[in-house]
């Protein structure tokens, strides 16, 4: 089914998806387009939200400016750009997804929140996400040796689950298949993939001295 945006079509993705790309607050009618938009919830503009009917926003959840939330549904328009020699190497069905993003109640989410979903991404209640967090349950495929990666279908996602009361530090990346136990902490700039038990504390390697550009005698 083709879905139209509330604004003029200015992106090919809008041919078969519904896009909210706004610099003003959501209207009451736009909130009704979500699978659920909670009481007291807010998403501060500007924002870009793809297919809100696949997105649940819990009560009293706050998402700060510059969020980019993608619940992918139909990317078959990408086949229009493929060289005619190879266009039949993929089918429209390869570009169809049954995605769902579920953000629980009383979540606090910082600026530049980026989500890429082709399967399931779930944040339970009372989760805190700092700024510049990436959640992606999928990735680009790159199996074809001649077609540009950007024209190939996204991979089928592996669900992400962030459990109750956890805190994710600034700049963290949460990759496909990650399950983060309740009340866990993810340090700044961590790259997470895998299953982590409740109360985990996760962090990247600390920065270390590589070399000195000058010795003391040369710098004087």
N, C-alpha and C positions, 0 to 999 in steps of 0.2 A: 504494500500500500504506500502510495506517495503521501508525504506529509509536507505541508507548507509552513513556512516560518511566519511569525507575526510581522516581520520586516520584509523589504524587498529581497529577492534572491540575489545575493552577492557572493556566494560561495557554492561550488558544485555539490558540496556535501548536503546542501539544503534540498536537493531534488527529491531525496527519499528519506530524509530525516528532519526532525524539528529542532531548530537552533534558536536559542535565546542568546543574543550577543548584544549586550546593552551597557550603556553608561549611566542609566537611571535605575532607580529601585524597581523591583518586581511589583507589578500590579496584582490586585486580588484575582483577576482572571488568569494571569500567568501562573500564580501559585497553584491554581486548580489543575494545571497541566502536569504537575508532579504526581508520582504514585502516592505520595503523602508529603504535605508541607506542614510542619508542626506548629502548634500554638506557640507564639513568641519566638519562633525561629526567624533568622535573617541571613541574607546573603548580600553583602555590601557591593555595590557597583564600583568599577566596571567588572563584568564577569562574562564568561562564555560557557554556556551549558548546553550540551548536546543530548537530545532526547530525554527531557525531564520526566516523561511518563515512565521511565525506567529508574527513577531516582527517588529515594525516600530520605527526607530530612526530618530528624526527630525534633520533639518539642524543646524549645529553649536552646537550640543549637545555633551557634554564631559562626559564620564563615566570612573572613575579612576580604579586603579588596583583591582584585586580579586573580580570582579563582578561574580555573580552566578544567571543567568537569565533563568528561566524554564517556557516555554510555553508548557504545557503538551498536548500530543496528543493521545498516545497509551501506556498504562501501563499494557496491558494484559499479558505481560510476567510474571507478579507477580503470576499469577495463577499456573505457573509451580512449584512454591515452596510450594504451599498449600498441606497439608496432604490430601491424596487421599480420606479419609473419608468425607472431607468437600469441595473438589474442585468444585463440582457442585452447591454449595450454592451461588456462584457468577458466572456471565456470562462474556464473553469477553466484551460485550457491556457496562458493568458497569465500565470498565476501559478506555473508550474512551471519549475524550474531544475536544471541539471546542473552543480553547483558542485564545485570541488576546491580545498582549501587545502593547500599543501605547504610545511612549514617544515623547513629542512635541519638538519644536525648542528651541534652546538656553537654554537647561536644563544643570545644573551643578550638577553632582552626584559623591559623594565621594567614598572612598574605601569600599570594603566588602559590596557592594550592593547586597541584596538577594531578589529574586522575585520568588513566587510560584503562578502560574496562571492556572486555569482550565476554566475560563470564560472570563472576561474582566478586564484589569487594564489599566487605562488611566492617564497619566500625561500631563496636558496642557503645554503651552509654558512658559518659564522663571521660571521654578520651580527649587529651590535649595534643594538638599538633602545632608545632612552631612554624615559622615561616619557611617557604621554599621546600615544601615536602612533595615528593613524587610517589604516587602509588600506581603501579602498573601490573595487572594480572596477565599481560600478554606482551608480545613484541612483534616487530616486523618479521615476516618470513623473508628468506633470501635463498630459496632453493633453486630458482631459475637462473641459469648462467647468462642470459641475455636481457632479461627484463629488469629495469631499474627497481631497486628495493622499494621505493616509494609507491610503485604501481602494483606490487605484489600484495596478496592479502595478509592481514594481521593473523598471527597464530591464534588458535583457540586458547583461551586463557585458562590459567590454573588459579582457583579461588584464593583470595587473600582474606584473612581474618585478624583484626586487631581487637583484642578482648578488653573487657571492662577496666576503666580507670588507668589506662596506660598513658605514657607521655613519650612523644617522639620529638627529638631535638632538631634544631634548625638544619636544613640542607640534607636531611636523611632521604634515602631511597629504599622503597619497599618493593621487592621484586616478586614475580609470579610464584604462587604456592606458599607464601609466607604465612605462618600462623604464630602470632605473638600472644603469649599467655597473659592473663589478667595482671594488672598492676605492675607492668613491666616498664622499663626505661630504655630508650634507644638514644645513644649519644649523638651529638652533632656530626653531620657528614658521614654517618654510618651507611653502609650498603647491606641490606638485610635480605636473606633468602633462606628458607628452611623453617623448622619448627622449634619454637623456643618455649620453655616451661613458664608457668606462673612465676612472677617476681623476678624475672630475668633483668639483668643490667648488661646492655650490649654497647660496645663502643668500637671505633676504628683504631688502627694503629696511630700512636701519637707521632707528631712531626719530629724529625730528628735533624741534626746538623749534617749537611752533606759535605760542605767544605767552606773554608774562609776565602774570600776573594783576595784579601791581602793579609800579610802578617803585620804585627805591630811595627816592626822596624821599617817596612816599606811604606806604611801608611803615614808615618810621621814626617 
